[in-house]
Amino acid sequence: MSRDKGIRTPRIVLFGLFGSGNFGNDGSLETVLSSLRRKVPGADLLCVCYDAEGIRQRYSINTTRIRIASRAPKLLRFLDKLFLTLPGRAVDLVHAILTLHGVDMMIIPGTGILDDFSERPHQMPLNIFLWCLSARIVGTRIAYVSVGAGPINNRLSRFLMLTAARMAHYRSFRDGLSRGYLARFGIDTRHDPIMPDVVFNLPTPSISKPQEATVTVGLGVMDYHGWTGHREKTYRTYIDKLADFAVYLISTGNRIRILTGQNTDEQAALDVVRIIGERAGEQAARQLIWVPGSSLHDLMNEIALTDLVVATRYHNIVCALKMGRPAISLEYSGKNTAVMKAVGLEEFCGNVETFAIADLIQQFQRLKRERIVHEAGIRARIVEFQRALDDQDAALLALLQEKLNEGAMQEGQAASESVKGPVP
């Protein structure tokens, strides 16, 4: 980004669900942060997130918490609850306004931030509303970058999130479903582009799987309990079916590498490994490898040692495709289908709660036969994705430059009026 003489250092805030243990969220932050450091060197960057200390240490960026009232002494938090959290929210609003004062742009990088999965209205829906409102109050540009949207089932959450989305100066969506969801509620999205997930610009590891006859399958597991009701039954059914499929893979001469995408997935991985041992014996379980990770880099290191992937989490699928691996998606959301369709793999999708083992086995056998053909197509599409993301970076930099120019003009006018003095 070129900077004219006299224009001050850009100030940019990155806002999102970072530091919550979700690899995809943190990978989205890392991707956009790396791009900003390359293209806007010297910019003053701040991340507004959940785990401020963890993100600061991990990415060497200044941070602040989304909510500071939640860190108040116990007595104050008790009084806050007594008054329906209104005092705490007033404090949070002031904190957001003070944080964003003088900031040129607030970027919301990737993630499915505009849905209320596992979120109550007073959590992220209210948080994003207050931060976008604060940005508007102080004149900060707001950019939603390759975000996912919907479903937002709670009415109050929907009002808060859609209002926050309306405040944006720039919006792009990672799929047509997300853009269509906002349009359904009256938001004008005609000029909002559909862009690839930002994680497609994350660097890939240099390691690769040795050439051998044995096929290694990356099996992505998730701590999935459904959207509503029957949580434990939903989880047990899902884990049981994954374990049955894994037993089939091992019995037909394949190896397995367990993949996760969030810290909470570790229990799901342990449960799958235990059930496989019970059903197939310890000898069979030796064909299964699980190396716990904590980032998308760790995830991609594991995917690099596979031939194809069967997964549930969205960013497990994204990372598999980024690594050129054909995938089968056992999905809980249409976002998986959208990204699979974008690379020509829409026939290899199933519903996480209703998939049948027999159907999954048929899909696997077909993908195993056709994987060489699919690999070439996937790699070609990834190149196109990365070009589109570069174009998006250019659009964001143009918006930032516009804000900087506007600020310089206002400062110039103020200086001119100061020199002239008061009108007699």
C-alpha positions as semicolon CSV with decimal commas, in nm:
position;residue;x (nm);y (nm);z (nm)
1;M;0,000;0,000;0,000
2;S;0,144;0,333;-0,102
3;R;0,123;0,607;0,156
4;D;0,128;0,973;0,064
5;K;0,352;1,206;0,262
6;G;0,164;1,352;0,553
7;I;-0,086;1,066;0,586
8;R;-0,054;0,908;0,929
9;T;0,006;0,545;1,016
10;P;-0,308;0,335;0,950
11;R;-0,484;0,198;1,256
12;I;-0,673;-0,129;1,206
13;V;-0,873;-0,347;1,445
14;L;-0,938;-0,718;1,383
15;F;-1,253;-0,839;1,560
16;G;-1,375;-1,193;1,608
17;L;-1,413;-1,524;1,791
18;F;-1,039;-1,570;1,837
19;G;-0,876;-1,758;2,120
20;S;-1,181;-1,975;2,184
21;G;-1,006;-2,299;2,087
22;N;-1,142;-2,318;1,731
23;F;-0,856;-2,373;1,484
24;G;-1,050;-2,229;1,189
25;N;-1,128;-1,902;1,364
26;D;-0,766;-1,848;1,467
27;G;-0,646;-1,950;1,121
28;S;-0,874;-1,688;0,968
29;L;-0,720;-1,424;1,193
30;E;-0,368;-1,539;1,109
31;T;-0,432;-1,526;0,735
32;V;-0,566;-1,170;0,732
33;L;-0,309;-1,053;0,987
34;S;-0,024;-1,186;0,770
35;S;-0,169;-1,014;0,464
36;L;-0,196;-0,680;0,647
37;R;0,163;-0,706;0,771
38;R;0,283;-0,762;0,414
39;K;0,067;-0,506;0,240
40;V;0,034;-0,235;0,507
41;P;0,377;-0,251;0,675
42;G;0,399;-0,045;0,990
43;A;0,022;-0,035;1,046
44;D;-0,096;-0,012;1,406
45;L;-0,285;-0,341;1,452
46;L;-0,509;-0,444;1,740
47;C;-0,709;-0,765;1,787
48;V;-1,037;-0,760;1,979
49;C;-1,105;-1,117;2,088
50;Y;-1,193;-1,360;2,368
51;D;-0,850;-1,477;2,487
52;A;-0,656;-1,152;2,462
53;E;-0,342;-1,282;2,635
54;G;-0,326;-1,605;2,434
55;I;-0,372;-1,429;2,099
56;R;-0,115;-1,162;2,193
57;Q;0,147;-1,425;2,268
58;R;0,066;-1,644;1,970
59;Y;0,055;-1,377;1,699
60;S;0,261;-1,093;1,851
61;I;-0,022;-0,842;1,820
62;N;-0,170;-0,595;2,067
63;T;-0,503;-0,723;2,198
64;T;-0,801;-0,631;2,409
65;R;-1,096;-0,836;2,525
66;I;-1,435;-0,811;2,356
67;R;-1,587;-0,763;2,702
68;I;-1,398;-0,598;2,986
69;A;-1,693;-0,604;3,225
70;S;-1,659;-0,983;3,247
71;R;-1,318;-0,931;3,414
72;A;-1,458;-0,712;3,690
73;P;-1,427;-0,819;4,057
74;K;-1,677;-1,078;4,176
75;L;-1,887;-0,830;4,373
76;L;-1,925;-0,598;4,074
77;R;-2,021;-0,891;3,852
78;F;-2,286;-0,991;4,106
79;L;-2,428;-0,637;4,107
80;D;-2,416;-0,635;3,729
81;K;-2,634;-0,948;3,715
82;L;-2,866;-0,795;3,971
83;F;-2,932;-0,510;3,729
84;L;-2,973;-0,743;3,425
85;T;-2,611;-0,678;3,309
86;L;-2,704;-0,326;3,195
87;P;-2,419;-0,157;3,388
88;G;-2,167;-0,403;3,244
89;R;-2,293;-0,350;2,893
90;A;-2,266;0,027;2,936
91;V;-1,903;-0,024;3,041
92;D;-1,845;-0,249;2,738
93;L;-1,992;0,013;2,504
94;V;-1,767;0,284;2,644
95;H;-1,470;0,046;2,615
96;A;-1,553;-0,022;2,249
97;I;-1,594;0,348;2,167
98;L;-1,264;0,440;2,334
99;T;-1,085;0,149;2,166
100;L;-1,213;0,241;1,819
101;H;-1,163;0,617;1,851
102;G;-0,909;0,712;1,585
103;V;-0,916;0,365;1,425
104;D;-0,946;0,369;1,045
105;M;-1,094;0,024;0,986
106;M;-1,241;-0,265;1,183
107;I;-1,206;-0,593;0,992
108;I;-1,408;-0,903;1,075
109;P;-1,194;-1,170;0,906
110;G;-1,372;-1,485;0,790
111;T;-1,540;-1,732;1,028
112;G;-1,913;-1,804;1,051
113;I;-1,960;-1,506;1,278
114;L;-2,315;-1,426;1,165
115;D;-2,488;-1,733;1,307
116;D;-2,605;-1,816;1,658
117;F;-2,484;-2,177;1,681
118;S;-2,418;-2,227;2,056
119;E;-2,459;-1,851;2,109
120;R;-2,724;-1,677;2,319
121;P;-2,841;-1,324;2,234
122;H;-2,630;-1,163;2,509
123;Q;-2,314;-1,330;2,380
124;M;-2,170;-1,273;2,030
125;P;-2,493;-1,130;1,881
126;L;-2,490;-0,843;2,131
127;N;-2,111;-0,812;2,124
128;I;-2,087;-0,766;1,749
129;F;-2,379;-0,522;1,754
130;L;-2,213;-0,305;2,020
131;W;-1,876;-0,303;1,845
132;C;-2,025;-0,216;1,506
133;L;-2,239;0,054;1,666
134;S;-1,928;0,195;1,834
135;A;-1,741;0,192;1,503
136;R;-2,019;0,390;1,340
137;I;-2,026;0,639;1,627
138;V;-1,655;0,721;1,591
139;G;-1,638;0,699;1,210
140;T;-1,442;0,374;1,175
141;R;-1,490;0,180;0,851
142;I;-1,637;-0,171;0,902
143;A;-1,543;-0,462;0,675
144;Y;-1,687;-0,814;0,690
145;V;-1,437;-1,024;0,494
146;S;-1,541;-1,366;0,352
147;V;-1,777;-1,432;0,641
148;G;-2,041;-1,699;0,682
149;A;-2,396;-1,604;0,774
150;G;-2,697;-1,796;0,901
151;P;-2,889;-1,955;1,035
152;I;-2,972;-1,716;1,319
153;N;-3,260;-1,890;1,492
154;N;-3,326;-1,665;1,790
155;R;-3,524;-1,352;1,694
156;L;-3,331;-1,116;1,919
157;S;-2,999;-1,259;1,801
158;R;-3,116;-1,216;1,443
159;F;-3,207;-0,852;1,499
160;L;-2,870;-0,777;1,662
161;M;-2,658;-0,957;1,403
162;L;-2,846;-0,832;1,099
163;T;-2,832;-0,476;1,231
164;A;-2,457;-0,517;1,281
165;A;-2,424;-0,644;0,924
166;R;-2,620;-0,346;0,790
167;M;-2,365;-0,109;0,945
168;A;-2,081;-0,242;0,728
169;H;-1,900;-0,036;0,464
170;Y;-1,776;-0,357;0,297
171;R;-1,920;-0,708;0,305
172;S;-1,814;-1,025;0,131
173;F;-1,941;-1,375;0,192
174;R;-1,770;-1,711;0,164
175;D;-2,069;-1,864;-0,017
176;G;-2,395;-1,777;-0,187
177;L;-2,599;-1,927;0,097
178;S;-2,463;-1,667;0,338
179;R;-2,529;-1,376;0,104
180;G;-2,876;-1,509;0,027
181;Y;-2,952;-1,544;0,397
182;L;-2,895;-1,174;0,462
183;A;-3,083;-1,076;0,145
184;R;-3,381;-1,277;0,268
185;F;-3,413;-1,036;0,559
186;G;-3,403;-0,724;0,347
187;I;-3,031;-0,640;0,345
188;D;-2,916;-0,512;0,005
189;T;-2,638;-0,755;-0,088
190;R;-2,636;-0,687;-0,463
191;H;-2,289;-0,534;-0,446
192;D;-2,150;-0,780;-0,190
193;P;-1,911;-1,026;-0,358
194;I;-1,885;-1,397;-0,290
195;M;-1,522;-1,468;-0,203
196;P;-1,337;-1,784;-0,100
197;D;-1,274;-1,853;0,266
198;V;-0,968;-1,654;0,375
199;V;-0,799;-1,973;0,499
200;F;-0,732;-2,066;0,136
201;N;-0,451;-1,808;0,157
202;L;-0,287;-1,968;0,461
203;P;0,060;-2,116;0,381
204;T;0,073;-2,494;0,343
205;P;0,338;-2,724;0,495
206;S;0,621;-2,854;0,278
207;I;0,598;-3,214;0,403
208;S;0,430;-3,477;0,186
209;K;0,316;-3,837;0,214
210;P;0,563;-4,100;0,089
211;Q;0,446;-4,287;-0,220
212;E;0,311;-4,625;-0,113
213;A;0,032;-4,867;-0,196
214;T;-0,151;-4,831;0,136
215;V;-0,411;-4,554;0,132
216;T;-0,421;-4,326;0,436
217;V;-0,754;-4,165;0,519
218;G;-0,782;-3,849;0,725
219;L;-1,087;-3,901;0,948
220;G;-1,209;-3,570;1,089
221;V;-1,403;-3,601;1,414
222;M;-1,604;-3,331;1,589
223;D;-1,753;-3,281;1,932
224;Y;-2,092;-3,262;1,760
225;H;-2,407;-3,254;1,972
226;G;-2,654;-3,109;1,723
227;W;-2,818;-2,770;1,701
228;T;-3,103;-2,829;1,945
229;G;-3,227;-3,104;2,179
230;H;-3,121;-3,470;2,224
231;R;-2,758;-3,359;2,251
232;E;-2,610;-3,672;2,404
233;K;-2,802;-3,909;2,176
234;T;-2,696;-3,710;1,869
235;Y;-2,333;-3,723;1,978
236;R;-2,332;-4,096;2,055
237;T;-2,500;-4,186;1,726
238;Y;-2,247;-3,979;1,531
239;I;-1,944;-4,120;1,715
240;D;-2,071;-4,478;1,682
241;K;-2,114;-4,443;1,307
242;L;-1,770;-4,285;1,264
243;A;-1,617;-4,573;1,459
244;D;-1,802;-4,830;1,244
245;F;-1,674;-4,659;0,930
246;A;-1,321;-4,657;1,072
247;V;-1,343;-5,030;1,142
248;Y;-1,444;-5,083;0,779
249;L;-1,147;-4,876;0,659
250;I;-0,900;-5,071;0,868
251;S;-1,051;-5,409;0,773
252;T;-1,008;-5,327;0,403
253;G;-0,638;-5,239;0,434
254;N;-0,644;-4,862;0,482
255;R;-0,467;-4,656;0,745
256;I;-0,635;-4,374;0,939
257;R;-0,512;-4,043;1,076
258;I;-0,757;-3,880;1,317
259;L;-0,813;-3,508;1,249
260;T;-0,963;-3,247;1,482
261;G;-1,045;-2,878;1,443
262;Q;-1,114;-2,751;1,794
263;N;-0,982;-2,821;2,141
264;T;-1,313;-2,977;2,246
265;D;-1,282;-3,236;1,966
266;E;-1,020;-3,424;2,167
267;Q;-1,288;-3,606;2,366
268;A;-1,459;-3,711;2,043
269;A;-1,126;-3,844;1,915
270;L;-1,071;-4,040;2,237
271;D;-1,420;-4,187;2,215
272;V;-1,372;-4,296;1,852
273;V;-1,035;-4,457;1,929
274;R;-1,181;-4,639;2,231
275;I;-1,478;-4,778;2,036
276;I;-1,254;-4,892;1,749
277;G;-1,040;-5,083;1,999
278;E;-1,350;-5,246;2,149
279;R;-1,494;-5,349;1,812
280;A;-1,186;-5,437;1,610
281;G;-0,923;-5,522;1,868
282;E;-0,588;-5,364;1,953
283;Q;-0,417;-5,503;1,642
284;A;-0,656;-5,313;1,418
285;A;-0,626;-5,002;1,633
286;R;-0,255;-4,987;1,550
287;Q;-0,355;-4,881;1,198
288;L;-0,493;-4,562;1,350
289;I;-0,278;-4,255;1,425
290;W;-0,383;-3,952;1,626
291;V;-0,149;-3,660;1,690
292;P;-0,338;-3,390;1,887
293;G;-0,297;-3,040;1,744
294;S;-0,381;-2,682;1,829
295;S;-0,386;-2,497;1,496
296;L;-0,467;-2,527;1,127
297;H;-0,094;-2,571;1,067
298;D;-0,097;-2,882;1,286
299;L;-0,409;-2,998;1,102
300;M;-0,250;-2,950;0,760
301;N;0,065;-3,132;0,873
302;E;-0,158;-3,434;0,939
303;I;-0,354;-3,393;0,615
304;A;-0,024;-3,383;0,424
305;L;0,027;-3,747;0,528
306;T;-0,311;-3,862;0,392
307;D;-0,449;-3,948;0,048
308;L;-0,807;-3,835;0,106
309;V;-1,021;-3,699;0,388
310;V;-1,361;-3,773;0,544
311;A;-1,457;-3,494;0,784
312;T;-1,733;-3,297;0,953
313;R;-1,581;-2,963;1,052
314;Y;-1,589;-2,696;0,784
315;H;-1,223;-2,599;0,816
316;N;-1,118;-2,966;0,812
317;I;-1,274;-2,973;0,466
318;V;-1,122;-2,637;0,365
319;C;-0,774;-2,749;0,472
320;A;-0,811;-3,083;0,293
321;L;-0,901;-2,903;-0,029
322;K;-0,623;-2,649;0,018
323;M;-0,381;-2,942;0,044
324;G;-0,524;-3,087;-0,278
325;R;-0,692;-3,380;-0,102
326;P;-1,030;-3,507;-0,227
327;A;-1,281;-3,512;0,057
328;I;-1,614;-3,646;0,176
329;S;-1,814;-3,404;0,391
330;L;-2,041;-3,522;0,673
331;E;-2,187;-3,183;0,731
332;Y;-2,398;-3,000;0,984
333;S;-2,435;-2,685;0,770
334;G;-2,479;-2,584;0,407
335;K;-2,142;-2,409;0,414
336;N;-1,972;-2,747;0,367
337;T;-2,181;-2,823;0,059
338;A;-2,103;-2,480;-0,083
339;V;-1,726;-2,520;-0,063
340;M;-1,746;-2,881;-0,188
341;K;-1,955;-2,768;-0,485
342;A;-1,700;-2,498;-0,563
343;V;-1,440;-2,769;-0,632
344;G;-1,673;-3,016;-0,804
345;L;-1,721;-3,255;-0,510
346;E;-2,087;-3,190;-0,431
347;E;-2,170;-3,559;-0,489
348;F;-1,954;-3,648;-0,190
349;C;-2,162;-3,477;0,078
350;G;-2,378;-3,629;0,350
351;N;-2,572;-3,508;0,652
352;V;-2,391;-3,556;0,982
353;E;-2,707;-3,672;1,163
354;T;-2,865;-3,893;0,896
355;F;-2,581;-4,046;0,691
356;A;-2,587;-4,423;0,646
357;I;-2,269;-4,629;0,677
358;A;-2,346;-4,816;0,353
359;D;-2,380;-4,490;0,159
360;L;-2,060;-4,352;0,310
361;I;-1,871;-4,667;0,213
362;Q;-1,996;-4,637;-0,146
363;Q;-1,888;-4,272;-0,160
364;F;-1,547;-4,363;-0,022
365;Q;-1,494;-4,644;-0,271
366;R;-1,584;-4,414;-0,560
367;L;-1,366;-4,127;-0,437
368;K;-1,075;-4,366;-0,385
369;R;-1,104;-4,478;-0,750
370;E;-1,138;-4,124;-0,885
371;R;-0,906;-3,936;-0,652
372;I;-0,627;-3,868;-0,903
373;V;-0,871;-3,693;-1,137
374;H;-1,022;-3,491;-0,853
375;E;-0,681;-3,385;-0,721
376;A;-0,601;-3,200;-1,044
377;G;-0,935;-3,021;-1,047
378;I;-0,905;-2,919;-0,682
379;R;-0,558;-2,771;-0,729
380;A;-0,674;-2,566;-1,027
381;R;-0,962;-2,422;-0,827
382;I;-0,737;-2,334;-0,532
383;V;-0,523;-2,118;-0,761
384;E;-0,839;-1,934;-0,868
385;F;-0,944;-1,892;-0,504
386;Q;-0,611;-1,733;-0,416
387;R;-0,635;-1,487;-0,705
388;A;-0,983;-1,385;-0,589
389;L;-0,853;-1,330;-0,236
390;D;-0,574;-1,109;-0,371
391;D;-0,839;-0,901;-0,549
392;Q;-1,029;-0,873;-0,222
393;D;-0,716;-0,750;-0,045
394;A;-0,687;-0,476;-0,307
395;A;-1,048;-0,370;-0,244
396;L;-0,986;-0,352;0,132
397;L;-0,670;-0,147;0,084
398;A;-0,862;0,093;-0,139
399;L;-1,124;0,136;0,135
400;L;-0,849;0,196;0,390
401;Q;-0,675;0,449;0,165
402;E;-1,005;0,631;0,118
403;K;-1,041;0,662;0,495
404;L;-0,683;0,783;0,536
405;N;-0,727;1,044;0,263
406;E;-1,049;1,160;0,425
407;G;-0,873;1,195;0,760
408;A;-0,585;1,389;0,604
409;M;-0,830;1,625;0,436
410;Q;-1,014;1,689;0,763
411;E;-0,688;1,755;0,946
412;G;-0,582;1,994;0,670
413;Q;-0,908;2,185;0,691
414;A;-0,880;2,208;1,070
415;A;-0,524;2,340;1,042
416;S;-0,632;2,596;0,781
417;E;-0,915;2,723;1,000
418;S;-0,677;2,744;1,296
419;V;-0,435;2,962;1,098
420;K;-0,715;3,194;0,984
421;G;-0,832;3,242;1,341
422;P;-1,184;3,323;1,455
423;V;-1,412;3,514;1,221
424;P;-1,464;3,869;1,358
